[in-house]
Amino acid sequence: MKTLRVSSFALNGLTADQSAALIIATLTPGVFCVVSWFRVPFVMHFSVPIVIADCLLIGCSLASGFSLSGAVHDARKSALVATFILVLSAASATGLVASRPSDGAVHLAITLIELFLGFCLWGAFSSNWSDFRRVFLIAMAIGILYEVAGGYALAIAARNTVGANWVNFPAGTTHVRQLGFYGIALSGLCAGLLSTAAKRRGRFIYFVLAVIGFAWTDLSGGRAAFAAGLAGCMLVATLAPAERKRTSALYLLTAFFLAMPLSLIYVPDPLWWGLPSILGRLFGFHSAMEFTTGRLFWWMGAWRGFLASPMIGHGEGQFLYEVGDGRWNHPHNSILQFLYQWGLIGTTSVMVIAAPIVASIGRAVREMPDVALPATGALAGLLLMSLLEGSLYHGFPVMVVVVCLAILASVSNKTEFP
């Protein structure tokens, strides 16, 4: 692994574009955490700092020198066609069905940026950035650590604030449950890094970071995050090289259980934060609606909306106004989210784009475990969480998912990304 020292223009051993990409990956979560504290509605609704980071990463990947025309030629033709159909269908829904087409147009523009980011990162990671993938994942983990540190510091600073809104806590988030996005990504990345670290010191560092990731997930008070984070890391242990399976599982289970008392050091609001919230929502319910904390209502509303426009959906960002009563951005289920906003055409297109990459994870892990395992850990956790939360709606977790898919797709020529 390259030794990183700051020089005048770049980190030693890396090109200027790689150094810039590392800086962006490292600073983005912490910057988003600080910016969110000012609660600017437009900035938070569209995750503006994340979109800016996406654009900057596109610029860095293009500066790496990979051939755009060559990447188009090498990409799966089915994925290219599916991308075109997705964009055309989503644009049609925005113009013809959406009740707030201006809002939908902004969301659609962000989706286009995310699609192009995935394509550019795949092109860069497949060529000039091929030796840079693990370093980039480490930078992402460090960046998430900055968000955790910043968010915890903000929570402590606000501990004596009378009437503090602990539910809509702003730390790169608009709701305390979204802290789980960062915790799951950190623990998943570090699970893979730990399982493939060559030296004991590296394994210890990644173990500590995994503990912090699990603790931050626990502090989010979310049952979905709690379960998805553990499941993603156990998948990493299962896929780890044979000689590391048992050790990895032991390390990760220890990190998971050690994080529980660590998360209890400071719980701002036991009703919404931490293990008290998780346990209360697991065992303190009196009805199915209460157990799902309103999700049945959102799911039924999303399903009825899908049936009303099954082919092209309602357009992006419309759930908030048409079902979510101006408060809920998504139905807390990624499948229903896609069906509602994109319909059958768009949802099928997304499956054509992403499913082959996910299906080839096993081969990618066998070919290059030091890169594929960290990406798999973060990706699996966020995908599982998306079945009950909005980790495929909000800007930062989507950015992590796009990066992980691009890296997994770049591992071998057989695993292609559009």
N, C-alpha and C positions, 0 to 999 in steps of 0.2 A: 504494500500500500504506500502511496506517495506521502512523503513528509510535507506538511503544509506550513510554510512560513511566509509572512507578508513581505512582499518586495514592492518596488515603486509602482508597478503596473499590474502585477498579477501575483497569485500565490505560487511559490516556487514549485516547479514541476508541472504546472498547469498553464494553459493558454489564457489569454485575457478574457475570452468568451466563457471559458469554464470557471474562471475566478469570479466573474460577474454573476454567473448562474448560482454559484455557491453562496455568494453574499445575499442574493435575492432569496434563496431557499432558507437561509439562516435568519434573515431579518423579518421576513413577511409575517409570520405568526405573532411575533412580539409587537410589531408596528400595528397590526390589526387590533391587538389587545388594547393598546394605548388609545388608538383612534376611536375605538368603540366606546370608550369611557365618556366621550362627549355626546353620545346618543344623537347623532345627526341622522334623522330618519332615512333620507335618500341614500346616504353612505352605507348604512347598515342593511337597508332593504335589498340593495343590489351588490353588497359586499365589494364596494368600490376598491379598497386597497388590494383585495385578492385579484380583481380583474386587472388592475394595473400590473400586479406581479405576473399574472398570466401573460400579458402583452410583453413585458420585459423578458420573460423566459423564452417567448417566441423569438424575440430579437436575438437573444444569446444563441439559441439553437440554430437560427439562420446564419448567424455569424460564424458558426463552427465550420461552414463550408460544404455541408452535404448538398447533394444535387436534388433540387425539388423535382425536376423532371424524372430523374432516376428513381426517386422515391415513389412517385406516382406510377411509374412503370412496374416497380417491384411489388407494390401493394396488391392485396387481394382484390380482384375485380368486383367480386360480390360485395365487398365492404365499400368500395368506391361508389357503386350503384346505390347501395343502401344509404350512404351518407347523403347523396343527392336527393333521394326520395324523402329522407327524413327532413331535410331542409325545406324542400318544396311543400311537403305536407304540413309542416309546422307553420310555414309562412302563410299557407292557405287558411289554416285555423285562426291565425292571428288576424288576418284580414276579413274573414267571412263569419267567424263564430264568436270570437272573443268579445266580452262585454267592455273590456278596457284595452283596446288594441294598442294604445300608446305604451302602456305598461308591458303588454305582451311583446311588443317590438323590441323593447330594451332587453327583456329576458332572452328573446330569441338571438339578439346580437351577442349576448354573453355566451349562449350555447355555441354559436359559431366560433367564438374565440376559443372556447374549451376544446372543440373538435379540432381546430387548427393547431392548438397547443399540443394535443396528443399526436397529431401527424408529424409536427416538427420535431418533437422530442423523440419519437420513434426513429425518424430519419437521422437525427444526431446520435442517438444511443446506438444505432446500428452501424455507424461509421466512425466519425472522428471522436465521438464521446464514448466509445465502447469500453475503454479502461476507466471511465469516469463515473460509472453507474453506482458502484458501492459508495464512493466518496459523496456523491450527490444524496444518496439515501441517508448517510450519516449526517450531512448538513441539515436535511429536513428534520431529523430527530433532534438535533441541537436547537433548531428553530422552534420546535414545539416545546422544548424545555424552557425556552424564553417565555413563551405564552403561559406556561404553568407557573413559572416564577412570578411573572407580572400579574397574573390573575390572582394568585394567592396573596401577593402583596396588596393588591387593591381590596381584596376581601378583608384583610386584617386592618387596613387603613379605615375601612368603613364600618368597623365592628361596633363603634359607639354612636353611629348615626341614627338618630331617631326617625323611625318610619322608613328605614332603608328598604328598597325594593329588591329583596333577595331572590325573587322568582325570575325577574327579567334582568339578571345580573350581566353587566356589560364587560366582558373580557374576551373580545373576539367572538362574542355571542350576544343573542338577544333573549336567551332563556337559559337557566342554569343547566338544563339537560344537555345543552350543546357543548358543555365542557367535556362530555364523553367523546365527542368527535376527536378532540386533541388527545385525550387519554388513550383511546383505542389505537389511534395512529401511532402514538409513541410506544406503547407496549408491543404492538404488532411489529413495528420496524425493529425494535430492540430484541424481540424474541428471535427474529431471523438473524440479526447481527450476532447475537450471543451464540446461537447454534452453529455458526460458521466461523467464529473468531478463532484465529490460529494460536493466540497467546492467552495465558491465564489472566493477565492484567486487562486485556480487552474484554474477556468474558465477565470479569468483575464489574467493569464500567457499564457494560450493557445490562447486566443484572440490576445494578442500582437504578439505571434509567427505566428499566421495565417495572421495577417497584414503584417508581414515581408515576409512571403512566397508569398503572393499575390503581394507585391511590387517587389520582385525579379523576379517573373513571368512577371510582367509588364515591368521591365527593360530589359528583354530578347528580347523585341520587336517582339515577335512571336504571331501571331493571333491565331494559334492553341493552344498554351499554355494558352493564355488569356481566351479563351472559355472553354477549357478542365478543367482548374483549377476551374473555377466557377461552371461548371456542376458537377464535382466530389463532391464539397462541398455542393451543393444543394441536391445531392443525399443523402449525409449524413444527412442533415436536414430532408429530407423526411422520411428516415428510423429511425430517432432518436425515442426514447421512446415517447409515446403520450404526456406526461407531459412536454417534452422538445422540441417538434417540433417547436413551435412558437418562443420560446426563442432562439433556435439554429439558426433558419433561420434569425432572427433579428441580432444576433451577427455576423453571417457569411456575411450577406449582408453589414453590417456596416464595417466589416474588408475589404471587397472587395473594397468598395468605398473610404474608408480612405487610402487604399494603393496607390491609383492613385496619389494624390498630393505628397505623400511620395516618390514615385518613380521618381518624377520630380525634386527632390532636386539636383541631379547631373546626367545628361545624357551625357555620353562621346561623342557619335556621334548620333545626332538625325536621321540621315539617316538609321541607323541600330539598334539603341537602343531605348527602352522606348516607351511610348505612341505615340510620334511623328511618330515612325516607324510603329506602329500598325495602326494608323489612315491613314497614307500615303498609306499603302498597302491595306487598305479597300476601300479607295475612290479615290486614285490617279492613277488608272490603265487605260489602253486604249485597252487592249485585254485580252482574256481568258488566254493566255500564261503568260502575264505580271501579271495578277491577281494571278495566281498559282505559280508565281516566278519560272518557269521552271519545275514544277511538272508534267505537262502534258507530257513533253518530257520523264521524268524518268518513268512515269507510262506506257507510250506506249512502251518504251524500255524493261521494266520489263515484260510486257504482251507478247511481241514478244519472249522474252527469255523463258518464261514459255511454250509457244506453241512449241518452238523448243525442249524442254525436259520436257514434261508435267508430267511424272510419278515420276522421282527422282530429277528433278531440276538440277541446275548447281553446287551445293555445296556452302558452306558458304564463305563469303568474296569475291565472284567472281564478284558481281555487280560493284564494284569499277573499275575493269579492263575491263569488257566486255561491260558495258553501261555507267558507271559513269565517263569516261574519266580521270581516275586517281585522281579525286577530290571528287566524291560523293560516299559514302560507301553503300548507300541503296536508294530505290525508294521513300522514304518518305511516305510510306503506308505499314503498317505491314502485311496486307493480301497479297499484291503483293510481299513483301519481302519474306514471307514464301513460296509462290508459286514459286518464282524465285529460291530460294536457296534449297528448299526441295521438290518441286513438290507436286502433289496431295497426294502421299503416306505420306510424312513427315508432310504436313500441316494437313491432316486428323488425323494423330497420335497426333499432338499437341492438336487438338480440343478434342480428346478422353481423353487426360490427364487433360486438364484445364477446359473444359466447365462444367463438373459436379460441380466443386468447385464454379465457378462463378454463376451457376444457383442456388446454395444453399445458396447464400449470405443472402437472406431474413431470412431463418431459422437460420443461424449462428448469425445474428444480434438479433433475438428474444431470442436466448439461452444465448448469452454472449455479450451484446452490448458494454461493456467497452473495449473489445478486438477487436470485429469484425468491429465496426464502424470506428476506425482509419485506420485499414487495408483496409477497403472498400474505404475510401476517397482517400487514396494514389493510390490504385490499379485502381479505376475507372478513376481518372484523367490521369494517365499514359497510360491506355489502350485507352482512347479517343484521347489523343494526338498522339498516335502511328498511327492513321489513316492519319495523315498529317506530322508527324515527325518521328524521329528514336528512340523513347523511348523504343522500343523492340529490338533495335540493340546494343546500347551503354551499356557499362559495368555497370555503377552505377544504372540507372533506371531499368535495368534487375534484378540487385541484389535486389532492393526494391520490384519489382513485385514478385520475387521468395519468399522473406520473407513473403509478404502479403498473397500469395496463401497458403504457408505452415501454417501460423497462422489461416487463415480461415478454412483450411482443418482440423486443429486439434481441432476446437471448439467442435465438436461432433463426436461420433463414426460413425455416418451416413455420415459425410462429410470427405471422405478419400482421401489421396494423395498418389501417387505411391511411 
